[in-house]
Structure formats: structure tokens, C-alpha cells
Amino acid sequence: MTKADLVKIIANETGIIRKDVSVIVDSFFNTTKDCLKDGNHIEIRGFGTFKLKQRKARTGRNPRTDATIPVPERTVPTFKFSREFKNEIIDTFK
């Protein structure tokens, strides 16, 4: 599913025109990015949590040359689904 598909589905379900839905979806994505850039996390109950995680420094390996390379510590964005969300998805496949 693409963003355009998502906008189309939301527009059909709500009766709001696609242009307005697109603005809302873009705003949600941009707000999520801005909050993570500021170091905050976003919790949407019943859906999941967007947050930043700190990855430790480690030693990596270049698969082409087999040389070891130091990989520095870094911060990465993550998403964790809520328990309710996971259970609902799992129940559909039983």
C-alpha cells in the first residue's frame, strides 16, 4: 500500500476530499519526524510507539574485503507495535 492508497481509503471512509486528507496525512508524517528529531517519543494507544534508540558502537566487517571496520554509536528511529495491535493481527490468521 502506498501513501496515495492510504489517502484514497481514508477519503472514501470519511467523505473528506482527497486533497484535504493528503494534507492531514502529510502533516502527521511531518509531525512524527519533527517530534523524533526533538528527541521525543510518540505513543498512539492501541497502535504503537515511535521512539529513538541508541545503538552501541561495534566492530563490523566489510564482506568484500573481509576487513574489520569500527561502526560508531548511533541513534536510530524505531516503531514498536502495541500488544493489542499485534494480537488483533495474529487473530486474523488463526
ABEGO torsion letter per residue (X at the ends): XBAAAAAAAAAAAAGBBAAAAAAAAAAAAAAAAAAAAAGBBBBBBGAEBBBBBBBBBBBBBBAAAGBBBBBBBBBBBBBBBBAAAAAAAAAAAX
